Amino acid sequence: MIDRPLYVDKIMAYVDAPFVKILTGVRRCGKSTILKMIMERLKTERNIPEDRIISHRFDSMEYEDMTAKQIYTLLKEQLSPDGKTYLFLDEIQEIKGWEKIVNSLASDFDVDLYITGSNSRMMSSEIATYLTGRYVSFRIFTLSFGEYLMFKSKFTTVGEPKAELANYVRLGGFPATHLQAYSQDEIYTIVRDIYNSTIFSDIVKRNQIRKIDQLERVVKYTFNNVGNTFSAKSIADYLKSERRSLDNETVCSYLDKLEKAYLLHRCSRYDLQGKEILKTQEKFYLADVALRYSVLGYNTDSVASSLENIVYLELCRRGYTVNVGKTGDGEIDFVAVRQNEKIYVQVTQEINSEKTEKREYNRLLEIPDNYPKFVLTTDESAGGNYEGIKTMHIADFLLSTEY
């Protein structure tokens, strides 16, 4: 296992605290492995005996026909009589009534509970009702650029970060694809399998969707329009032009299900003048850029929007709430807020003309506050300060600890 301290350190801070620890994220982002890392740390750092650490993975056929009551009984019988039991329940949302299992275990016994799930109904009203004030959630993402470099260094020589960024854009950050030297085609095959299992297990099967072709058309539209603002009506109108009739409500439903399965991240627009979240013309970003290329094929024309997607995910990883900023006659790519901090970010593949330079800098200069502002690019010469706006190479920004 290659350590992921970004998550493990945060979760370890809550060991023995009276909260259920919930890890959520897209399939194969590393949640199960992080659970194993926590179990290992409990043994080595906290000297917890192995017989007080219990682990189950509920997407196994072993549990398919078991009721919530049967699983509760199974777990109860495994609890240690000699002290706190550390329970790790992987993909527990596969069990109908799992909320009651977790609530009963947390309420009735001396346990420290860790659970994972690949669908945001883990965080739905049901769990909030059962565990009000008694859970803490951790969103797990695919590998950051820094993690990608660390994983790659275990099996090959890593190049200079600015050069490696191009590989990261093409290959994405699913951990399973960077444990050895896979080819691009092999990586896309692995990612396509992750995509298919998410679509069919977490969306089609769970929601009993019959018109799978309609869902896949909506998926391909969103994958093709990463970084563009659009609405459900935009998609419905496009499909209508393709002679594929689909009403706005169905499109909204599909987008919601894709978001709940963590394939898509919804990024709303924020009116910088009116100080309010706008409900129209949102953007959607992918859980990992390799999803796009595994489904649609790699295309150099999409690199600019993939870079934007990567910066968006990095801001989310660092705990920012991220919106698109609407100005009077344009937009700021990202307005990122974390507690009392705020940063503004513009992402452009390259500044190759005075017109591009004006567009990227002037929008930031129009904002009348003193929060940090960044223009990020892949220009080799990127760096410096322009009237208080920091210019950085995207690779440097992704690896920086200063924001």
N, C-alpha and C positions, 0 to 999 in steps of 0.2 A: 504493500500500500504506500502511496505517495501522500505525505501529510498535506492537509489543507487547513492550516492554522487560522485562516480568515474566519472560518466557521467554527472549528473545533474549540478554539480559545473562547469564543463568545458563549458557546453552549456550556462549556465546562464551568463557566462562572456561575451557572445556575444549578450545578450538582447539589442535591440534597435540599434545594429550595422547594417550598410547597407549591410548585407549579408543574403542570404537565408541559413537557417540552415538545412542540409540534414543528416538524421539519417538512416544508412543502416545496414543490418545484417540479419542472417538467420531467418526464421519464428520463432516466439514465443521466441525470445531472450530477449524481454522486451521493444521494441521500443515504443509501444503504451502506456505502463505504464509510461515510462520516459516522454513522452509528457504530460501525466496527472500531473506528478510531477512538470513539468515546469509551467503548467497552475496554479497549486496550489501555487507555489512560487510567481508567478506574482501577485496573489491576496493578499497573506499574507505579502510578503516582499516589493513589489513595489506598492501596493495599486491600482492595475489596476481594474477598475469596471468590473463586470462579463459580461456586455453587449458589452464590447470591446474585449472579448476573444471568438473567433469563432472556432469550431472544427467539422471536418467531417471525416468519415472513409469510404474510397472509395472501399473497398472490400465488401461493403453491396450491396444487390440486388437493393436497392433504386436507385443506380446510373448506373445500368447495361446498360440501353439503352440510356443514356444521352450522347450528343456530348460534345466535349471540349467547344464549344461556349455556350452551355446551362449551363454548370457547371460554366464557367467564369461569365455568367450573374447572376446565382444564388449567387455566392460569392460576386460579386460586389454589389448586392442589400443588402447584410448583413453588409457591411462595415459601421463603425461608422462615423457619420458626426461631432462628437465632439472630435476627436483626433485619435491617432494611433490605428489601429485595429491589434490584435495579432491573426494570422491565423495559425491553426494547421491542416494540410492536411495529413491524415494517409493513407498509401498505395496508394498514388496518381498515381503511375505508372500503376495502373489498367485502367486508363483512356487514351485512344488513343489521342495523342496530348497534354499530360499533361505539356510538356515543355513550350508550348506556353501560357498555362494558368498561370503557375508560373512566366514566364518572364513578361507577361502583367500586372499581379497584382503587381509585384515588381517594375515595371517601372512607372506605371500610378497612383499609390495610396500610401497613407501613411500607410504602413503595415509592420509588422514584421512577417516574414514567417518561419514556421517550417514544414518540410515534411519528411515522412519516406517511405522506400521501402525495399522489400525483394529480390531485384534482382539488380545486379551491373550495369544494364543498366541505373540505376539512375545516375551513374557516367560516362555514355558513352559520345561519342563525341557530341551527340545532346545537352545534358545539358551543356557541356563545351562551345558549340557554342552559345547557348542562354544566358548563365549566366557567360560569361568570366569574371573572377576576382570578381564575385559578389556572390560567395557561399563558405561556409565552411562546410566540411563533418566530420561526427563523426561515426566511426565504432563501433557498439554495439555488444558485445559478450555475450554468456551465462554466468552464474554466475562464478566468480573467486572462488578459494578455500575460500578466506576470506569472500566473499559475501555468499557463501554456508553455512558457519558456522553461519553467522549472521541470515540468513533466518531460519536455523534449530533451532536456539536458541529461536525463537518466539513461537515454539510449543512443544519443548522437551528439555531435558537436553543434552547439547553438551559434548562429551567426549574430551579427550586430543587430540590435533591436529594430532599427528603422528598416532594415532589410527583412527581418523576420515578420514584421507587421503584414507584409504582403501575403505570406504563407498563412498567417492567422486569419486574415480576411477570407482566403479561399477555403480553408479547412475547418474553421470554427473551433469550438471548445468543448465538445462532448468528451468527458474524460476517457471513455472506452476507446476513442479513436487515437489517443496519444500515449498509449502504453507501450507501443513499439512502432517501428518504421513502416507504417502502412502507406500504400500509394493513394493518390487522390481518389481514384475509382473505388478502392477498397473502403476508404473513409465514407464516401457518399453512399456506398451500399449499406454500411452500418447505420448511417444516419437515416437513410430511407426506411430501414427496418424500424427504427425508433419512431419515425413519423407515422408509418402504417399502423404500428401497434397502438399508438396514441389515438389516431383517428378512429380505428375500429373498436378498440377496447374502451377507451375513455369517453368517446363521443357517440359513435354509431350504436354500439351495443347498449351502453348505459342509458341512452335517450331513445332507443328504439327508432332510429332514423331509417326510413325506407328509401328515400331518394338520395342515395349516396353520391350520385353524379352531380346533383345540385350543390351539395356540401363541398365537393372537391373543386367545383368551379369558383365558389366563394373563396376557398383557400387559395387557389392559384391567383385570383384577382388581388387578394391582400398581399401575397408573397411578391407579386409583380409591382406592387405600389408601396413598398416599404419607404417611409419617409415622405410620402405624399399625403396631403389632407384629402379625406373623402368621407362620404356618409353612406348609410345603408341604401339611400335612394340612388347614389352614384353607381353602386354595384348593381342594383335592380335595373337601372336604366341601361347599363352596359350589357347585362345579360339579355335584356329585351332586344337590344340592337343585334345580339347574336342569335335571336329567335329562341331564347331560353327564358321563358316567363317565370319570374319569381317576385313575390310581393315584398315590400319593405320589412314587414313584420317577421317574415321567415328569415330574411337576411340578418336582421338584428339578432334573432334567436341563434343562428349559426355563429355569428361573431361572438356572442356571449358564451357559447359552449366552447369555442376555440380558446377564448380567454380563460375560462375555468379550467381547461386542461393545460394551461400554461404554455400553449404553443404561441399565443399572441399576447403582447402587452399593449394595453390601450393607453395612449398619451393624449390627454385633453389639451385644448387650447386655453390659455389664460390671458385675459384682456389686461394688458399692463396699465391702461388708462382707467378702465372701469373697475379694476381690481376684482374681477370675478371669473369663475370658470365658465367657459362657453360650452354649450351642449351640442354644437354642430361642427362638422368638418374636423373630426379627430384624426390623429395619426395612429398607426399600429406598427409595432416593431416585433421582430421574431425573437423567440427564446434563444435562438442561436442562428448565426448567419448561414451555417452549413445546411440548415433545413431548406433554405431557398434553393441552394445550388443542387442539393440532392434530389429535389422535386422538379425543378425547372431547368437544370443544367447551368454550368458556370458561364458567366457573360461579363466581360470586362466593363461593359457599360453600366453595370449595376454596382461597381465598386464604391462609388461615391455614397450611395444610399446605405451600403453595407457598413462603411466607416461610421456613418451617422448612427446606425443601429448599435454598433460596438460601443460607441461613446455613451449612448443612452443606457445600455446595460451596465456599463462601468459606474455611472452615476447612481443607478439603482442599487448596485452591489454595495456602494459606500453609504447607503442609507438615506439618500436624497429622495424627496418626492419631486418628480420631474414632469413639467408641462412644456408645451410649445408656447412661446410668448407672442401674443398678437400686439403689434404696434399699429399706429395710425394707418399706414399703407403697406405694411409688410409683416414679417415675423422674425423672431429670434428662435433659433433651432431649439434651445433648451433654457428654461428657467428652472433651476434646481434649488430646492429649499430643504434644509436640515436643521431643525430646531431654530436657533436665531441666526443661522448662516444662510446666505443666498449667493449663488453664482449664476452668471449668464454665459452661455456657450454658443458660439457659431462654429459649424463644422463645414469645411470645404476641402475637396480633394487637392486642389491647387489654386493658387492665386496667380493666374497667368495673364491678367490684364488689369488696367487701371479701373475699368468698370467693375470687375469682380472685387477688387480691393475696396472700392468705395461702398459697394453693396454690403460687404461683410462688416466693415468698420463703422460706417455711418449709422446703421441700425442700432449698434451698441452705444454709439456716442449720443444718440437721441434719448437714452434712458437717464433720467435726472437723479441718480443716486450713486453712492460710492461703493457699492458691492463689487467684488472682483468680476472682471469681464475677460473672456478668452476667445481668441480666434485660433482654431485648430486646423492644421493642414498637413499634407504629406510632403510639402516642399522641403528639399534637403537643407535649405538655408533658413528654415523657419526658426524664429527666436527673436527676442527683443520686446520692446515696449512701444506702442503707438498711442500717444495721448492717454496713457493710463490703461490701455488694453494690452494684455499680455498675449503675444503670439507664440505658439508652441507647436512642435511636431506632435502628431497624434500619439506616436509611440511614447514620447516623453511624458505626455499628459497621462496616458494609461498607467505608466510606471511611477508617476510622481506620488509623493505622500504629503504634498503641500496644500491640498484642497480637500 
